[in-house]
């Protein structure tokens, strides 16, 4: 028999209670409380649906809400049904799955219905701004999926505090800084720097470019982050750079390569060829040379990284009169499809761009 309600709550559906400004639905079997937001009418409607389901499908509802692996089971379905539809890059998918495993461990024995706004907000509070934003977005997707399955009617994660990404705190690389570092760099790294400046490609894409990707004056690049398929029409500077790389005297397959003093075992699984360079090598060498060249960041900002060469190249193109559309095409920002999608069906929709920078 339901307990007698206060007069102000007599219009509330069974198992629905008011907790401050929020309304909560209390599962009559498990005791789990589900936050249903601040709107009284919406909360009543959601509670009515839940009560009907309890009457019609008691076994199914008890299984979803009453077992210790309620959230875990939901995440498993989220991974198998929702994530494949998003066509994330492999690196992004790996990062998401690490986060989901963290949720399973942190909320072991918890149903998604027991996670209300305060519970999730308190949990997110432990993270830095950047991590907070990533976790919050993933929780929003998880609750959206739960809503699509009819398990919840309110997205708790969307009700948590929205935080803007932090403003840029890394110093920009100037043309003068670039030339100072280039002047003291070994030849292999000079080639890497010029390749980044001319093509505007990311570290991971630069180190994968092979000599066989350059045919008939055009360099083919499939970007790992966005999946954009680029065919870059080379100017004389890029053509000379490729010829210079071929003539280094090192037997290599890749545009950016070096003759290592020793073959470090930890990198063997990351490379296609012993002379290939990894993205981490580019970052470390840039940091070393930056210090030797005496490049100092502005007070309160982090020093520029190798990635800033890409930004410098874009700014120099803009200063030389090239349009935003031209620069975006070269950076590969127009097409957001994933690399795996192009490779799976065998049809690569190449996007055309040109190298225009002369330095």
N, C-alpha and C positions, 0 to 999 in steps of 0.2 A: 504494500500500500504506500502510495506517495506521501511524503511528509507534507503537513499543512504549510502552505506558502503565505508569505506576507502579502497584504492587500496589493502593494505596488507590483508584485511579481505574479499575480494570478493569471495574467494573460500570457505568461511564458509557457512554451511547450514543455512536456515532460522531459526531465533530465537536463534542462537548460537552466543555468544559473548566472546571475550577474556578479562580476568580481570587479568592483571599482567601475571604470569606464567600459570594461570589456565584458563580453558574454562568453561563457564557457559551457560546452556540452560534456556532461559526465557520463561515461559509458557505464551502464548499470551492472555489467558483469565484471569488467576489469578494473573499473574505477579511474581509468585514464581520462584526463581532462583535455579537451580540444578547444583551442581559442577560435572564436567565430567573429572576432572583430567588435566594433563599437555600435554598428547599426542594429537596432532592436528588431526591425522587420526582417532583415536578411538573416539574422541569427535564428529567429523563430522559424523561418522557412527552411533553413539548413537542418535544424533540430527535428522538424517535422519529417523531412526526408530520411534522416538517420533512424528515427523511431519506426518508420514504415519498413525500412530495410531490416531492422532488428527482428521485426515480426515475420517478414517474408523469408529472409535468408539468415537465420540465426547462426547456422554452422559456418557459413562463409564469413560473416562479419566477425564472429568470435575468432576465427582463424587469423584474420587480418589484424584485428585489434588486440587480441588476447594473448598471442604468443610472444615469446621474448625476441624473436627475430623479425618482428614486423618491419622495422626500418631496414634491416639487412635484406630481407626479401624484396622490398620495394627497390632498393639500390641495385640489386641483381637484375631486376626487370628493366630498370632505367638504363643499365649498361647494355643489355641485350636488345632492347626495343627502341630506345630514344637516341642514344649516342651514335649508332651507325647512320641514322638519318641526317646527322649534322655534318658528316664528311670532314671531320677534323683532321689536321695533319697528325702524323704519328707522334711527334713530340708533344703536341697539345693533348692528344688523347692519353698519352702516358701520364702527363701531369694531372689530368682530371681523375684518372683511376687511382692515383696515389691519394688524392684528396678524398675520394669516395671511401677508400679503405680506412682512412683516418676517421671518417664519420661513423663507420661501422664499429670501430674500436671505442671511440669516444662516447657513443650513444648505444653501446651494447645493451640488449635487453629492453630497448625503448621502441615504442611505436611512433610513427610520424605524428600521430594524433596527440601524443604527449608533449610534443615540441611546440610551445607557444612563443609569442613574440619575445617575452622577457627571457625565456630559456635560451633562445637562439641569440638574442642581443648580448646577453651576458657571455656566451661562448665566443662570439665574434670579437668581443672587446679585447681579448688577449693578443690579437694580431696587429702588426703594423698596418699602416694605411693601404699599402699595395696588396698585402695578403688579405686584409679585410675585404677589399673590393672584389678580389677573385673568388674568395669563399662565398661571399654574399650572392654573387651572380650565379654560382653553381647551385646554391641552395634554392634560389629563385626558380631555376630550371627544374630542380628536383620536385619542388612543390607544384609547379605547373604540370609536370608529368602526373603527380598524384591526383591533381584536380581532373586531368583528362581521364583518369581511371575511375573517377567518382568516389575517391577515398576521402578527399577533403573539399571544402567549398571556399576556403579562404587561404590566400598565399601569405603565410606568416613571414617569410623572408622579405617580401616586398614592403612589409610594414616596419622593418628595421631601418635604422638610420642610413640614408644614402650619403656616401662620401665621394667627393670629387677626387680624381687622380691628383697626386702632388704636382705642383708646378715644377718645371724643368730646373734641376739643380746642378746639372753637369755643364761645364764650360764648353763653349763651341771651339772647334779647331779653326784657326785662322790660316790664310794662305801662307803667311810668314812662318807659322808653326810647322805647317806641312813641309815647307822647303827646308827648314832647319833639321827636321827629323830625317827627311829624305837624304840630305847631304851626308849624314854619317851612317846611313843604313847599309847593310850588305846587299849585294846585287839581288838576291832572291826576294828580299823584303822590299826593295825599290820596285821590283816588278809587281809585287802584291799591292803596294800603295798606288801605283799608276793604274792597275787593273780596277781597283776600287773607285778611284777618282773618275776614270773614263766611263765605266759601265754602270756605276751607282748600285752595284749589287751587294748583298749582305755577305758577311764572312762565310757562312755555311755554303752559300752558292758559289762564291769565288773559288774555294778550295776544291770544288767538284768539277770545275770547267776543265775539259780535256782539249788537247790540240785537235782531236777529231771533231769537236763541236764547231770548229771554224772552217766553213766551206764557202767558196765563191764570194768572199768578202763579207760573209754574214756569220755572226756568232750566235749559236742556239743555247738558250738557258731556260731551264724549267725551275722556277723558284720553289724552294721547299716549304716556305712559310705560307705563301698565298696560293701556290699551285699555278701561278701565271706562267704561261709558255711564251717566251720572248725570242724573237729573231732580231738581233741587233746588227744593223748595217754599220760596219766599221769605217771610221775615217782613217786618215793616214797615220795618226798617232797610235791608234789601237793596233793597226796592222804592223807598225814598227815594233810595238811592244811584244806582240806575239812572236815576231821573228827573233827578237832579242831573247825571249824565253827559250825558244827552240835551240839557240846557239850557246846556251850556258855551259855546255860540255857535260851536263848530267843526263843520263839516260832516264827520261821521265815521260809520263803520259799526260800530266796535268800542267796547265798554264802556270799556276803557282806551285813551285816545288823547291826543294833544296837538297843538298848532299849532306845528310846528317853525319856528325862525328861518331855517333853510335846509334844503333837501332834499338830504341827503348821498347821493351816488351809490352808495356801498358798501352802503346799506341798501335800495335800490330793488328788488333781486331778492329780498329777504327779506320784503317786505311785500305785502299785498293792496291797501292804500290808503295814501296819503301821510301820513295822520294816525295810522296805526297805530304802536304802540310795540313794540320788540323786547325779549326777555328781558334782553339785555345792557344796554339802556337802564335797565331797572328796577334792575339791580345797581349800575350806576355812579352813578345818582342817589341811591340809598339810601346808598352809601358816602360820597358828597359831603355829604349832609344829616346823616349820622351824625357826621361830623367837626365840622360846624358846630354841631350840638346838644351837642357835648362828651360823647358816649357813649363811655366807655372800657371796654375788656374787662378781665376779671379777669387778674391777673398770670399769664403762661404760656399764655394762651389767645388764639385769634384773635378779632377782633371779630365780632359777629353780622352776618349778611347778610340780604337781603330775604327769603330762604327761611325765616328764623326767624319771620317773621310767621305763617306757617302753623302752626308749632309752638306759638307763643303763643296762637293762636286755639283750638287743641285743648286746651291747658292751662286756658284761661279757661272753656271749655265744661265741662270736668271739674269745675272749682271751682264752677260754677253748678249742678252736680248731674246733668249729662247722662251717660248710660251710655257705656261703652266702645264698645258696638255702634253707638250713635248717631254717635259721632265717627268710627268706622271707615267707616260708610256714607257720611258726608259727605266723608271723604278719599278714598273709592273704593278701599279696600283689600280688599274682599270678593271682587272678581272680577278674576282675573289674565289674562283673555283679551286678545288684542292688537287694537288699533284696526283694523288692516288686515283682520283676519278678519271683523269685523262689517261693514265697508264692502263687502267683496268679495261676500258672499252676500246683502247687502241687508237682512238681518234684525238689527235692533239690539235687544238685550235690555236695556231700560232698568232701572237700579237706582235705587230711590227714596231720597231723603234730604231733610233739612230744614235750614234755617238757624235756629239758635236763639240765637246770640250777640247780646247787646245791650250796646253800648259807646259 
